[in-house]
Amino acid sequence: MQDPEIGGGAKLKELVDAYERRLIESALAASAGNQRRAAASLGLLPTTLHEKMKRLGLLRRRQEQEEPEQVAAG
């Protein structure tokens, strides 16, 4: 059985980034968004997690998700 992502001709970096993104998103969900706990569960320093999130575009996505809640609350 072939992985659909691999079948599309994706490059190794793209596959690694996609896998890393899923792991980080899962760790963040399990830690209710707490980046320090997510980093610890992944065996990373919080600064390393932050850099990975920045590189993978996860920081912008998380900030966009949080902004509507802040507006609604404020």
TAPEZI-V723903 format. One record per pair of residues at least 12 apart in sequence whose C-alpha atoms are under 10 Angstrom apart, sorted by the first residue. I is the first residue (numbers start at 1). J is the second residue. Records with the same first field share a line. If there is no record, write none. Layout:
I = J + J
This chain:
5 = 18
17 = 52 + 55 + 56
18 = 56
20 = 52 + 53 + 56
21 = 52 + 53 + 55 + 56 + 57 + 58
23 = 38 + 42
24 = 38 + 39 + 41 + 42 + 49 + 52 + 53 + 56 + 58
25 = 38 + 53 + 58 + 62
26 = 38
27 = 39 + 40 + 41 + 42
28 = 41 + 42
33 = 62
35 = 47 + 49 + 50
36 = 49 + 50
